[in-house]
Amino acid sequence: MGQSLQKSCKSHSGGDGETEFYMDLSQLPEEVLNLILRHLPASVLLRNCQYVCKRWHSVIDSQAFWKFKAEEEKKHLQIVKKCVPANFDWKRLCLKGPFNKNLIQNPFGEEGFKGWDISNGGDGWSIRTFPPEDLAGICSTFVSSYFWCRKSQTINLLEVGLWEDILDNYQPEICIEDWYSSHRDCGGEYLMKVKLLAADKRTVLQKYNSGLKIVPIQPVQCWEKVIHVFYNYGPGVRYVKFKHAAKDVLFWKGHFGTWVTKTSLTVRLKDHVKK
């Protein structure tokens, strides 16, 4: 055990001479040990450090340790400043980071249709790309056809790093956002539906329907955005099923239907906690 708690260091004292010394980390004060360990990657902490000794395991297993680590990592600063429940799982936050990131896979179509369940109408979906400076920074989009084309994804909230207690009791906001437009020579139609599902993937606990959106023929390319936020949805939510559909209105063969892109699903902590 002593071997695993010692750090070997070498320094040059001039010429070819080399001095070797050892630091016994088992003698470090708790505060110093915490500070050193917090600077290590989470993967190293879990794969190696927690097995060094009982003391290290106790430190790394504590929620206080992971909260301090979250405070030191810039990507989590916004979350640390939020009001979170007393039993918040800081370890899961550092390991999975499920908040404030897009949980939709391949939202722009840059990876083809990877991640999407596709239902093709007309000539089916296609993907169109643009120079980065065009269309408000949007580089690619899915393009529909002359009959309804549909795409969907089902997100397992536990798999992406959320946990039962935070979903059932705290109920973070679930924000859905989608962008749509149409070919300038041919108007289009668009529809979005989202369901919050229980563990059986069948029971619908809350749902949203954007209603049919008509995209008129426009002289210049314009984008519209649909946003919906679920909150106070009650306990039991484990999946989010996102689905949108699009087509043109003139029934032109090819791909002149509504464009959809930049789809996002984010889970956000609230600005305050009800007492």
C-alpha positions as CSV (number, residue, x, y, z in Angstrom):
1,M,0.0,0.0,0.0
2,G,2.8,2.4,0.8
3,Q,4.2,2.1,-2.7
4,S,0.9,3.2,-4.3
5,L,0.7,6.2,-2.0
6,Q,4.1,7.6,-2.9
7,K,5.0,9.9,-5.8
8,S,8.5,9.7,-7.2
9,C,10.0,13.0,-8.5
10,K,13.3,13.8,-10.1
11,S,15.1,17.1,-10.4
12,H,18.5,18.1,-11.9
13,S,21.0,19.7,-9.5
14,G,23.6,20.5,-12.1
15,G,25.7,18.5,-14.5
16,D,24.5,15.0,-15.0
17,G,23.5,14.7,-11.3
18,E,19.9,13.7,-10.6
19,T,18.1,13.8,-7.2
20,E,15.2,11.6,-6.5
21,F,12.7,12.2,-3.7
22,Y,9.4,10.8,-2.6
23,M,6.2,12.5,-1.4
24,D,4.0,10.4,0.8
25,L,0.5,11.4,-0.2
26,S,-1.0,9.5,2.6
27,Q,0.2,12.2,5.0
28,L,-1.4,15.1,3.2
29,P,-4.1,17.1,5.0
30,E,-7.6,16.4,3.7
31,E,-8.0,19.9,2.1
32,V,-4.7,19.5,0.1
33,L,-5.6,15.9,-1.0
34,N,-9.0,17.2,-2.2
35,L,-7.4,20.0,-4.1
36,I,-4.9,17.7,-5.9
37,L,-7.5,15.1,-6.8
38,R,-10.0,17.7,-8.2
39,H,-7.5,18.6,-10.9
40,L,-7.5,15.1,-12.3
41,P,-9.9,14.0,-15.1
42,A,-13.0,12.2,-13.9
43,S,-12.1,9.1,-15.9
44,V,-8.7,8.8,-14.0
45,L,-10.4,9.4,-10.7
46,L,-12.9,6.5,-11.3
47,R,-10.6,4.1,-13.1
48,N,-7.5,4.5,-10.9
49,C,-7.5,6.9,-7.9
50,Q,-10.6,5.6,-6.1
51,Y,-8.9,2.2,-5.7
52,V,-5.7,3.5,-4.1
53,C,-6.9,3.3,-0.5
54,K,-10.0,3.7,1.6
55,R,-9.3,7.3,2.3
56,W,-9.0,8.2,-1.4
57,H,-12.2,6.2,-2.1
58,S,-14.0,8.1,0.6
59,V,-13.0,11.5,-0.8
60,I,-13.8,10.6,-4.4
61,D,-17.1,9.1,-3.5
62,S,-18.4,12.2,-1.7
63,Q,-20.9,14.6,-3.3
64,A,-19.0,17.5,-1.7
65,F,-15.8,16.6,-3.7
66,W,-17.7,16.5,-7.0
67,K,-19.5,19.8,-6.2
68,F,-16.1,21.5,-5.7
69,K,-14.9,19.9,-9.0
70,A,-17.9,21.2,-10.8
71,E,-17.3,24.7,-9.5
72,E,-13.8,24.6,-10.9
73,E,-14.8,23.5,-14.4
74,K,-16.0,26.3,-16.6
75,K,-18.5,24.2,-18.5
76,H,-20.5,23.7,-15.2
77,L,-20.3,27.2,-13.8
78,Q,-23.8,28.2,-15.1
79,I,-25.3,25.1,-13.3
80,V,-23.4,25.7,-10.1
81,K,-25.0,29.2,-9.9
82,K,-28.5,27.8,-10.2
83,C,-30.7,26.8,-7.3
84,V,-30.5,23.1,-7.1
85,P,-32.1,20.6,-4.6
86,A,-30.1,19.7,-1.5
87,N,-29.6,16.1,-2.7
88,F,-28.4,17.1,-6.2
89,D,-26.1,14.5,-7.7
90,W,-22.9,16.4,-8.5
91,K,-21.0,13.3,-9.4
92,R,-23.5,12.5,-12.3
93,L,-23.2,16.1,-13.4
94,C,-19.4,15.9,-13.7
95,L,-19.4,12.5,-15.4
96,K,-22.4,12.9,-17.8
97,G,-23.1,16.6,-18.0
98,P,-26.8,16.1,-19.1
99,F,-27.9,19.7,-18.6
100,N,-27.7,22.5,-21.2
101,K,-26.5,20.4,-24.1
102,N,-28.3,19.2,-27.2
103,L,-29.5,15.7,-26.7
104,I,-30.7,15.4,-30.3
105,Q,-28.3,13.4,-32.4
106,N,-27.2,14.8,-35.8
107,P,-29.5,17.9,-35.8
108,F,-28.2,19.4,-39.0
109,G,-27.9,16.3,-41.1
110,E,-24.1,16.5,-41.3
111,E,-23.9,12.8,-40.6
112,G,-26.6,11.8,-43.1
113,F,-29.6,10.4,-41.4
114,K,-27.7,8.9,-38.5
115,G,-29.7,8.9,-35.3
116,W,-33.1,9.5,-37.0
117,D,-36.0,7.2,-37.7
118,I,-37.1,8.1,-41.2
119,S,-40.5,7.9,-43.0
120,N,-40.3,9.0,-46.6
121,G,-43.1,10.5,-48.6
122,G,-42.8,11.6,-52.3
123,D,-39.2,11.3,-53.3
124,G,-38.2,11.2,-49.6
125,W,-35.9,13.3,-47.5
126,S,-32.6,14.7,-48.9
127,I,-29.9,16.8,-47.3
128,R,-28.7,20.1,-48.7
129,T,-25.5,21.9,-47.7
130,F,-24.5,25.5,-47.9
131,P,-21.4,27.7,-47.5
132,P,-20.9,28.6,-43.8
133,E,-21.6,32.3,-44.4
134,D,-25.1,31.7,-45.9
135,L,-28.4,31.3,-44.1
136,A,-27.5,32.7,-40.7
137,G,-24.7,30.2,-40.2
138,I,-26.7,27.1,-41.0
139,C,-24.5,24.8,-43.1
140,S,-26.9,22.0,-43.8
141,T,-30.6,21.1,-43.6
142,F,-33.0,18.3,-44.2
143,V,-35.2,18.9,-47.3
144,S,-38.6,17.2,-47.7
145,S,-40.6,16.3,-50.8
146,Y,-44.1,16.5,-52.2
147,F,-45.8,14.1,-49.7
148,W,-45.3,14.1,-45.9
149,C,-41.8,13.2,-44.9
150,R,-41.3,12.4,-41.2
151,K,-38.3,12.1,-38.9
152,S,-38.2,11.2,-35.2
153,Q,-35.9,10.4,-32.3
154,T,-36.6,9.0,-28.9
155,I,-34.3,10.2,-26.1
156,N,-33.7,7.9,-23.0
157,L,-33.3,10.5,-20.3
158,L,-31.6,8.1,-17.9
159,E,-29.1,7.0,-20.5
160,V,-28.0,10.6,-21.1
161,G,-27.2,11.0,-17.5
162,L,-30.3,12.2,-15.7
163,W,-31.6,10.3,-12.7
164,E,-35.0,9.3,-11.3
165,D,-35.1,11.7,-8.3
166,I,-34.2,14.8,-10.4
167,L,-36.8,13.9,-13.0
168,D,-39.6,13.0,-10.5
169,N,-39.2,15.6,-7.8
170,Y,-37.3,18.5,-9.1
171,Q,-38.6,18.2,-12.7
172,P,-36.1,20.2,-14.7
173,E,-37.3,22.1,-17.8
174,I,-37.3,20.2,-21.0
175,C,-36.9,22.6,-23.9
176,I,-37.6,21.7,-27.6
177,E,-36.5,23.9,-30.5
178,D,-36.7,23.4,-34.2
179,W,-36.1,25.6,-37.3
180,Y,-37.9,25.4,-40.6
181,S,-38.0,27.2,-43.9
182,S,-38.9,26.4,-47.5
183,H,-37.6,26.6,-51.1
184,R,-38.1,30.1,-52.4
185,D,-40.0,28.9,-55.4
186,C,-42.4,26.5,-53.6
187,G,-44.1,27.0,-50.2
188,G,-44.3,24.3,-47.7
189,E,-46.0,22.8,-44.6
190,Y,-44.5,21.9,-41.3
191,L,-45.6,20.1,-38.1
192,M,-43.9,19.1,-34.9
193,K,-45.1,16.7,-32.1
194,V,-43.3,15.9,-28.9
195,K,-44.3,13.4,-26.2
196,L,-43.0,12.9,-22.7
197,L,-43.2,9.1,-22.1
198,A,-43.1,6.9,-19.0
199,A,-40.7,3.9,-18.6
200,D,-42.9,1.7,-20.7
201,K,-42.5,4.0,-23.7
202,R,-46.2,4.0,-24.3
203,T,-47.8,6.0,-21.5
204,V,-47.9,9.7,-22.5
205,L,-47.5,12.0,-19.5
206,Q,-47.5,15.3,-21.4
207,K,-47.4,16.2,-25.1
208,Y,-47.1,19.2,-27.4
209,N,-48.4,19.8,-31.0
210,S,-47.2,22.8,-32.9
211,G,-50.2,22.8,-35.2
212,L,-49.8,23.0,-39.0
213,K,-47.4,25.7,-40.1
214,I,-47.7,27.1,-43.6
215,V,-44.5,28.4,-45.1
216,P,-45.4,30.9,-48.0
217,I,-43.3,31.4,-51.1
218,Q,-40.8,34.1,-50.2
219,P,-38.4,36.3,-52.3
220,V,-35.6,35.7,-49.8
221,Q,-34.8,32.7,-47.6
222,C,-36.3,33.1,-44.1
223,W,-36.2,30.8,-41.1
224,E,-38.9,30.3,-38.5
225,K,-38.3,28.8,-35.1
226,V,-40.6,26.7,-33.0
227,I,-39.9,26.5,-29.2
228,H,-41.8,24.7,-26.5
229,V,-40.8,24.2,-22.8
230,F,-42.2,21.4,-20.7
231,Y,-42.3,22.1,-16.9
232,N,-44.3,20.8,-13.9
233,Y,-44.9,17.6,-15.9
234,G,-45.2,15.3,-12.9
235,P,-43.2,12.2,-11.9
236,G,-42.5,9.3,-14.1
237,V,-41.0,10.8,-17.3
238,R,-38.2,8.7,-18.7
239,Y,-38.3,9.3,-22.5
240,V,-38.9,12.2,-24.8
241,K,-40.2,11.3,-28.3
242,F,-39.6,14.1,-30.9
243,K,-41.2,14.0,-34.3
244,H,-41.6,16.5,-37.1
245,A,-43.1,16.3,-40.6
246,A,-42.7,18.5,-43.7
247,K,-43.7,18.7,-47.4
248,D,-44.2,21.2,-50.2
249,V,-47.6,22.6,-51.2
250,L,-47.3,22.5,-55.0
251,F,-46.6,18.7,-55.3
252,W,-43.4,19.2,-57.3
253,K,-41.4,16.1,-58.0
254,G,-38.0,16.2,-56.3
255,H,-37.1,18.0,-53.2
256,F,-38.8,21.4,-53.0
257,G,-40.6,20.8,-49.7
258,T,-40.0,22.4,-46.3
259,W,-36.5,22.5,-44.9
260,V,-35.9,21.5,-41.2
261,T,-32.6,21.8,-39.2
262,K,-31.0,22.9,-36.0
263,T,-33.3,20.6,-33.9
264,S,-32.5,20.7,-30.2
265,L,-33.7,19.1,-27.0
266,T,-32.1,20.5,-23.8
267,V,-32.8,19.8,-20.2
268,R,-32.4,23.0,-18.0
269,L,-32.2,23.6,-14.3
270,K,-34.7,26.1,-13.0
271,D,-33.8,29.6,-11.7
272,H,-35.3,28.8,-8.4
273,V,-36.5,25.9,-6.3
274,K,-39.9,25.8,-4.8
275,K,-39.8,25.6,-1.0
